[in-house]
Amino acid sequence: MPLVAGVDSSTQSCKVVIRDAETGALVRMGRAPHPEGTEVDPAAWWQALRQALTAAGGLDDVDALAVAGQQHGMVALDADGRVIRDALLWNDTRSAAAASDLIAEFGAEELARRTGCVPVASFTITKLRWLRDAEPANAERVAAVALPHDWLTWRLRGYGPADDETSPLGPVLSELTTDRSDASGTGYFDSVAGEYDRELLVAALGHDCILPRVLGPAESAGTTPSGVVLGAGAGDNAGAALGLGARAGDVVVSIGTSGTVFAVTEAPINDASGTVAGFADASGLSLPLVATLNAARILDATARLLGVTHDELGSLALAAAPGSDGLVLQPYFEGERTPNLPDATATLFGMTLASTTREGLARAAIEGMLCGLADGVAAVTALGVQAERLLIIGGAALNPAVQAIAAQVFELPVSIPTPGEYVADGAAAQAAWVLTGTRPTWTVSTVATPTPDYRPEIRAQYAAHAV
């Protein structure tokens, strides 16, 4: 019984699942926390990965492993393989002005044509431009740029700084690897041609540098020093699509720290408005995606304000009428990526004596979160993506109030897959693919299918206060 491991190195933690390569049955798992903040020393990810692997029982009986990780994070390395500064994460918005500068220089349509994306503050390309402008001495030292999953895969193979006992093979930067899905989120990769756009890289950083070699979906990145086969890895959303077995007609809504809406399509998507990012998926196809900075954190903040648990928040929300008696929460607590408003704050509209209740606020929070994601679904389908079913994943999807209100906010039939670590599962599926040469077809079960109850007035009320 060959075993495979999948890693999800996310914003908040590192999760490891170990599964039977043939059936997908979960054998064991482990996790370790990541530090908070929008900039993190990558050494913390490496430490957490090793802790999570230990918690999962180690790799002695594992044949293959792949890493999926948070997209966009800038890991800048010097010629000796050392991290130059803390990595700026996807949710760090300090490079918003840099994004505007790049769009002014090249034009939104041209950038969308060349890379499938119009950059916002999340993208690696804007972080490199910020580094060039804000920390020029650090920018000059950059010999290679990697993403979180690229760097972790490199470290697993035994590479890293020469003075680090966990990197016996030393700082061989040319051995950095990545995959199409994560490379497509940099802002300087053409996923259709399968090539980096070096002109855009130089425009951002100020000079050329080593970039990870882009591997195919079933291509091995090499092995660990102990002989475990390593897959190419993937960006987190592409990993989730693999873990869910998402196919044409499925639209996935992920409610995590951030919110994402994505679909697997055969044809690439170019959206010059920048609303939909034309990313690649981890199977060789495309993954048009809309991302919001604010998702489950909206519920966290509201539950904290009301002094209740998430279950209690849901009960309060279901006690209020659809539309919350006119109360609307525009939930841009940490700025926003879609719409591109990095300096925005949250706003509560429609406060009256009747609407300003604990129940109304609880429901407005859930409606505001879901309406923002519903706008993302609409943006994806407006570009011609065929949508037949909506899969909602993430911890918040298990809340009965979120399920019931989702059936009122989304026009599509809603399905809630059984809770799981789908990003890590996708990485494990990729590891099995690399090991056996065949993409696995593991079964994903469903825990809920709320009765469709579409209420267009909820979306209309939210849209009336759109910025």
C-alpha positions, 0 to 999 in steps of 0.5 A: 500500500503506497502512501503519499503526503500532501502539505498545505502551507497556508497563511495560518498554519501548515497541515499535512495529510498522509493518504493511501495512494490508490484509494485516497483513504486518510491514514494520519495527519498533523499540523503546526501553527504559522506566525501572524502578520502580513510579512513572515520569516520563511524559516517559520514555514520550514520549522512548521513543516518539519513539526507538522510532518513529525506530528503526522508520523514522519515520512519513513513509510511515505513514497511521494509528497507534494506541497501546496501553499499560499500564493503570491508571497515574495521569497527573495534570496541572495546568491548564498541562498539566504532569505534577504528579508521577511516574505511579504504575504498575499494579504500585505497591501503596501505595494498598492501604489506599485501595482498602479505604477506597473499598470500605468507603464504597461496598460491593463489590457497589455498586462492581461494579454501577456500574463492573464492578470492585471496586478493588484497589491497581492501579486509578487510582481508588485511586491518586487516593485515595492522592494525596488523602490522602498528597499533598493539595497535589498533589491540589488541583492536579489539573486532569485525569487521564489514563492512559498511552496517553491522554497519549501520544495527546494528545502525538502530536497536538501537545498538552502543556505550553506551554513544550515544543517538542514540543507546538505546540498547547499544554495543551488538556486538553479534547482528551484522549481514551481508549477504553472498554477503558482507561477501564474500568480506572480504577474510575470508568467504567461501560462498559455506560452508557459514562459516567464515574461522577463521584461515585466520581471525587470520592470518590477525588480530592476534587474533579472534574476533566477526564477524557479523552473516550471514543471508539468502537473505530473512531473517530479521536482526530485526527491528528498535526501531520503528518497521520497519523490516530490511533486511539483506542488501548486498554489493553494486554490489550485490544490483545492481544485485538485483535492475536490476533483473539480471539473468543468461546470463546478464553481468553487467558493472557498471561505477561509482567511480570504475568500476565493471563487474559482472554476476549472476551464479548458480555455484561458481567461483574460480580464482587462478589468482585473476583477478575474485573474486568469490563473492556471490550474494544477492539472494543465488547464486554467483556473479563473479566480476572484479573491477577496481579502475579507471572508471568515474574518468578517464573522470572527470580528462580528462574533467578537463584537457581539461576544458570541461563538460562531454557532451562536452568531449563526443562530442570531442570524437565522432569527433575523429576516432576509435582508436584515431589515435593510442593514448592510455590512460592506465588510472591507475590514482590512482593505479589499482586493476585489474590488481593488480598494486596499485602503478601504474600511468596513461600513455599516449602512441602513442603521435604524432603530428597527434594524440595529439589533444583535440579530440584524448585525449577525445576519448582515455580516453573513450576507455581506460576506456571501454577497461579496463572494456572489459578486465574484461568481457573477464576474467569473460567469460573465466571462463565459464560464459555464456554471452548473453547481457551487461547491462551498468549502472552508470552516464557515461553510459548516455553519447552518446559517451560512448554508441557509443564507448561501442558498438565498444569495447564490443563484446556483445550486449549493453543495457543501462537501464533507469537511476536509483539508482540500488544499493538502488533499490536492497536494497528496493527489498530485503526489499520487499522480507523480508516483503512479503516472495517473491522476487519482479519482478519489471520492469526495462526499457531500455533507449538505445540499441546502434547498435553493431559495434565491432572494435577489433582493439581498444582492440588490440591497448590497449592490446599492451600497457598492463603492 
